[in-house]
């Protein structure tokens, strides 16, 4: 288990991970181990409600601020924890999140609450924690390609076991306009693009779809509908000042391995044992 955790940390470092919310499964090997991992990481481990059982003090920073080219993003982490983990205590995640967010809300443009919690706690956090823009939920098997909203909090769930990578795209022009979910619009845009690309696969360079299917009225009508629908969705998105959409990327064989990360995985995986044959 500890070997797997070390390999994952090396991969995260290689991938340029920026922040990690500590969850219950990260603590199974004890406090010394997880704190040692945090010191080896090129990014902060955060948690607003995980304490040392003896010290009664938080073991990790409650939050992290990440600067992009034009925005400051605030991240706060909480977990429901596990009473079987004797090295740790877990304070109320709602109280801890409110306290941590109040300390950074005036310093950032958007606040992300990273929550390794159950369904009941997710709802409590969305209802009772102030000033959250996005609640990013782990510890769930639920994959929602179109994020849900609860009490003006956008809830992001991307499943478990690393089967999907979630890419959240946010366009924020001002601090007044409400963020609008345009995930369905981008889904339709991608659908139109994929259908048009499939039809264009056999075309010679420089030949348009309209020219190629000039004698196929039904196909011409389909092309026209796809182009019109795409443009309608593009125009709608452009009218919104603040918007977001979630892109769920399946991590299957179509995703090309990064050589450096693949090498880390290869080093961790047990080597094949060649059986000895007696002659």
WOFEN-V389020 format. One record per backbone hydrogen bond with DSSP energy under -0.5 kcal/mol. CO is the residue of the C=O (numbers start at 1). NH is the residue of the N-H. E is the energy in kcal/mol with one decimal. If there is no record, write none. Layout:
co=CO nh=NH e=E
co=CO nh=NH e=E
//
This chain:
co=1 nh=5 e=-2.2
co=2 nh=6 e=-2.2
co=3 nh=7 e=-2.1
co=4 nh=8 e=-2.6
co=5 nh=9 e=-2.3
co=6 nh=10 e=-2.2
co=7 nh=11 e=-2.2
co=8 nh=12 e=-2.7
co=9 nh=13 e=-2.6
co=10 nh=14 e=-2.2
co=11 nh=15 e=-2.4
co=12 nh=16 e=-0.8
co=12 nh=17 e=-2.4
co=13 nh=16 e=-0.8
co=18 nh=44 e=-0.8
co=20 nh=22 e=-0.6
co=20 nh=46 e=-2.8
co=23 nh=26 e=-1.0
co=24 nh=27 e=-1.5
co=25 nh=28 e=-0.8
co=27 nh=30 e=-2.1
co=30 nh=34 e=-2.0
co=31 nh=35 e=-2.5
co=32 nh=36 e=-1.8
co=33 nh=37 e=-2.3
co=34 nh=38 e=-2.1
co=35 nh=39 e=-1.4
co=36 nh=40 e=-1.0
co=37 nh=40 e=-0.7
co=37 nh=41 e=-1.0
co=44 nh=20 e=-2.1
co=45 nh=61 e=-0.7
co=46 nh=22 e=-2.2
co=49 nh=51 e=-0.6
co=49 nh=91 e=-2.0
co=50 nh=59 e=-2.0
co=51 nh=89 e=-2.1
co=52 nh=56 e=-2.3
co=57 nh=52 e=-2.2
co=61 nh=47 e=-2.2
co=62 nh=77 e=-1.5
co=64 nh=75 e=-3.0
co=66 nh=73 e=-3.1
co=71 nh=68 e=-3.2
co=71 nh=73 e=-0.5
co=72 nh=109 e=-3.3
co=72 nh=110 e=-1.3
co=73 nh=66 e=-2.8
co=74 nh=112 e=-3.2
co=75 nh=64 e=-2.2
co=76 nh=114 e=-3.4
co=77 nh=48 e=-3.6
co=78 nh=116 e=-2.4
co=82 nh=85 e=-1.8
co=84 nh=86 e=-1.2
co=85 nh=88 e=-1.4
co=87 nh=53 e=-2.5
co=89 nh=51 e=-3.2
co=92 nh=96 e=-2.5
co=93 nh=97 e=-2.4
co=94 nh=98 e=-2.4
co=95 nh=99 e=-2.2
co=96 nh=100 e=-2.5
co=97 nh=101 e=-2.7
co=98 nh=102 e=-2.1
co=99 nh=103 e=-0.9
co=100 nh=104 e=-0.7
co=101 nh=104 e=-1.0
co=101 nh=105 e=-2.2
co=104 nh=107 e=-2.3
co=104 nh=108 e=-0.7
co=105 nh=108 e=-0.6
co=110 nh=74 e=-3.0
co=111 nh=113 e=-0.5
co=111 nh=133 e=-2.1
co=111 nh=134 e=-2.0
co=112 nh=76 e=-2.4
co=112 nh=114 e=-0.7
co=113 nh=115 e=-0.6
co=113 nh=136 e=-2.6
co=114 nh=78 e=-2.2
co=114 nh=116 e=-0.5
co=115 nh=117 e=-1.2
co=115 nh=138 e=-2.5
co=116 nh=80 e=-2.0
co=118 nh=122 e=-2.2
co=119 nh=123 e=-1.8
co=120 nh=124 e=-1.8
co=121 nh=125 e=-2.8
co=122 nh=126 e=-2.3
co=123 nh=127 e=-2.0
co=124 nh=128 e=-2.9
co=125 nh=129 e=-1.9
co=128 nh=130 e=-0.5
co=129 nh=132 e=-0.5
co=133 nh=154 e=-1.7
co=134 nh=113 e=-2.9
co=134 nh=136 e=-0.6
co=135 nh=137 e=-0.8
co=135 nh=156 e=-3.0
co=136 nh=115 e=-2.7
co=137 nh=158 e=-0.7
co=138 nh=117 e=-0.8
co=142 nh=144 e=-0.5
co=142 nh=159 e=-2.1
co=143 nh=145 e=-0.6
co=145 nh=147 e=-0.6
co=148 nh=155 e=-3.0
co=150 nh=153 e=-1.5
co=152 nh=154 e=-0.5
co=153 nh=150 e=-2.4
co=153 nh=155 e=-0.5
co=154 nh=135 e=-3.4
co=154 nh=156 e=-0.5
co=155 nh=148 e=-1.2
co=155 nh=157 e=-0.5
co=156 nh=137 e=-2.8
co=157 nh=144 e=-1.9
co=160 nh=163 e=-1.3
co=163 nh=251 e=-2.8
co=165 nh=167 e=-0.6
co=165 nh=249 e=-3.1
co=166 nh=168 e=-0.6
co=167 nh=169 e=-0.7
co=167 nh=247 e=-2.9
co=168 nh=170 e=-0.6
co=169 nh=245 e=-2.0
co=170 nh=172 e=-0.6
co=171 nh=173 e=-0.5
co=171 nh=243 e=-2.4
co=180 nh=182 e=-0.6
co=180 nh=244 e=-2.1
co=182 nh=186 e=-2.2
co=183 nh=187 e=-2.1
co=184 nh=188 e=-2.0
co=185 nh=189 e=-2.2
co=186 nh=190 e=-2.7
co=187 nh=191 e=-2.2
co=188 nh=192 e=-2.6
co=189 nh=193 e=-2.6
co=190 nh=194 e=-2.6
co=191 nh=195 e=-2.4
co=192 nh=196 e=-2.5
co=193 nh=197 e=-2.5
co=194 nh=198 e=-2.2
co=195 nh=199 e=-1.9
co=196 nh=200 e=-1.4
co=198 nh=201 e=-0.9
co=200 nh=203 e=-1.3
co=204 nh=207 e=-2.0
co=208 nh=212 e=-2.3
co=209 nh=213 e=-2.5
co=211 nh=214 e=-1.1
co=213 nh=216 e=-2.0
co=215 nh=217 e=-0.6
co=216 nh=220 e=-2.2
co=217 nh=221 e=-2.3
co=218 nh=222 e=-2.0
co=219 nh=223 e=-2.4
co=220 nh=224 e=-2.3
co=221 nh=225 e=-2.4
co=222 nh=226 e=-2.6
co=223 nh=227 e=-2.4
co=224 nh=228 e=-2.3
co=225 nh=229 e=-2.7
co=226 nh=230 e=-2.2
co=227 nh=231 e=-2.3
co=228 nh=232 e=-2.3
co=229 nh=233 e=-2.0
co=230 nh=234 e=-2.3
co=231 nh=235 e=-2.7
co=232 nh=236 e=-1.9
co=233 nh=237 e=-2.2
co=234 nh=238 e=-1.9
co=235 nh=239 e=-1.1
co=236 nh=239 e=-0.6
co=236 nh=240 e=-0.6
co=237 nh=240 e=-1.1
co=241 nh=243 e=-0.5
co=242 nh=180 e=-1.7
co=243 nh=171 e=-3.4
co=244 nh=182 e=-3.0
co=245 nh=169 e=-2.9
co=246 nh=248 e=-0.6
co=247 nh=167 e=-2.9
co=247 nh=249 e=-0.7
co=248 nh=250 e=-0.6
co=249 nh=165 e=-2.5
co=250 nh=252 e=-1.6
co=252 nh=255 e=-1.9
co=254 nh=256 e=-0.6
co=257 nh=259 e=-0.6
co=258 nh=262 e=-2.9
co=259 nh=263 e=-2.0
co=260 nh=264 e=-1.3
co=261 nh=265 e=-2.2
co=262 nh=266 e=-2.4
co=263 nh=267 e=-2.1
co=264 nh=268 e=-1.6
co=265 nh=269 e=-2.5
co=272 nh=274 e=-0.6
co=273 nh=275 e=-0.7
co=276 nh=278 e=-0.5
//
